[in-house]
Amino acid sequence: MSDITTIRALVGNSEISDDIIAFYLDSVTNFVLGYCNISSIPAELKPTLLEIAALRVRANSNGAKAAIGEGIKSVGSISDGNQSIGYQVAGTFKQFVSNDDILAAYGSTLDRYRKMVIDSPVSRVDGTRKV
């Protein structure tokens, strides 16, 4: 089963285009690679990556359409003084529209694969980096 097919099955929406799913899969992959300071996704982390991508697709899609921040929402509050409208997520579903949401939910899992990056020491004599 391809990654796109797996994500489509996790989302439960067969109308979302492959391009939209591929975009969020690439976006999440790049985020995880950058956050963990790794060059490839380990096999053990792949299911988590697909799950996060599916949550991003679900949070940013409505039917066959998808857009940033346009997931399943309902109006939670309306105030007239400052003309603000607050949205809440339908049911208990959490929005996964930002990387902070991903870290809040999956940070402990991603931290297991995170590698430290340490710059090489600087010479006190001439200020150059030692290799």
N, C-alpha and C positions, 0 to 999 in steps of 0.2 A: 504494500500500500504506500503510495507517495505521501510526502509531507502535506501537500495541499489537500489531498483526499482525507487524510487523518484530521486535519484542522476543520475541514468542512463537516465531517462527521461529529467532531466535538462541539461545533457551533450549533449543529442541528438545522442548518439552513442551506439547502442545495441551490438556492438562487444566487448566492454571492459569487461574483466572477473570480476566476483564477488569478487575475491580475491584482485584485484587491487583497486576496489572501497572500499572494506572493509578496506584495509590498509590506504587509505587517509581519510576515515571516522574516523577510530581510531586515526590517527595522528592529525586531526583537533579537535576531541573531547578532546584528552589529552592536546593540546595546549590551548583550550578555558578554560578547567577546571583549568589548571595551571595559566593562565593569570588572570582569574577572582577570583582565590583562593576559588573555590567552589567545593563541592564534587559530585554534580549531575547537569545535564543540566535542567534548568527550561523549562517548556512547551513553554513559550513565546520566548525563545531563540532558540528553535529547528529548525524553518524554516531558521534562519540565519546560523546555523551550517550546515544544509544540503546545503545551497547555497554556502557557503565557500568551503565545501568538493567538490561540483560539479565543482567549479572554479579550485580547485587544480587538480582534475582529468583531466579536459579539458586542463589545462596548461601543464600537464605532460604526455599527451598521443598523439599518432599519429595513427589513425586507431584503430586496436585491441591491439597495443603495448603501453606500458607505461614505462616511465623511468623518473627519476628526471631531471628536466630542459629540457626535450625533447618535448616541446609542439609545437604548430604551429608557426613557425618562418620563416623569410626570411632574406636574406643577406641585411644589410643596408649599410655597408661600408666595403671597403677592403683597407688596406694600405700596401705598399710593404716594407717601411723602417724598421718598427718593426715587420712586418709580422703579423698584427692583422686583424681579421675579426670581424666586428660588426654585431650583429643580431638585427632585429627589429621585433616587433610583427606585424603579418598580420592585416591590418586594424587598428582599435582602441582598439582591445582586449588587456587587461593588463595581464601580466604574474603573476600568483599567485604561485610562486615557493618558496617563503620564508615567514616566519612569519611576517617580516617587511611589506611585501605587504598586508598581511591580516590586520595588524594594521592600515596601511595607509587608507585602504578602509572601515574597519569595527570597528575601534577603538572606535568611539563615541558610537556605539551600544553596544559593549562589555563592555565599561566602566560603563554602567548603571547597569550591573550585578556584577561588580568587588567589592570584599570585602577587606577591609583593614585587614592586619595581623600585630598585635602589640605584640612584645615580652613582657613577664611579667617583671616588674621592678626589678632591681638589688638592693639588700640591700647595703647601704653605709657602714654598720658596718662590715659584714663578706663576702660580694661579692657574696652571693647566690641569686638565683632567688626566688621571692615570688610567691606562687601559689594562 
